[in-house]
Amino acid sequence: MKIYTKGGDAGQTQVYVDKAIRLSKDDALLECYGSLDELNAHMGLLRSMLPESDSNAEADGITQVQRKLFVIGFVISAHGKVVEEDLTALEAQIDTWQEELVPQRHFILPGGCPPAAQAHVCRTVARRAERVMVALSHQHDVPPLCLKYLNRLSDWLFVLARRLNQMAKVADQVL
């Protein structure tokens, strides 16, 4: 199969909702897909920065999030399922990590060790993807759980950044 089809050369592309349709490449649905794809790519970069080991819960969590981002893309266009357990899994991990972190008393500047800094980039891209999805929800059916997942994901990424700094023995930079 060729990677290029030339079908999108005129600024439209085919997507699959209940049936295949052609949309302008600046359609809100494609903007949302693009934001999710960008977030997924940044998550992959973050994952590549973590050490390889058999018991790397952080890397495993990132891989799970990457898979869920693909599912969310399917959910907003046609078929797929995001379930409440996806949200509660993020919340449980946030709670576990926060118990191990020094309590936060100040605003934290993005940065620290390279993986933590990349987690902050992921967090900001997740926030933008959420805003794009909210805009899409004004003209397209977007399950509320997808929005909740992206909202919680940005919190998860913030706490992950703090955890990665702690693991690297790098102090959070505060205001």
Helices and strands as residue ranges (DSSP letters): E 12-16, E 20-24, H 28-49, H 57-77, H 84-100, E 108-109, H 114-137, H 144-167, E 173-174
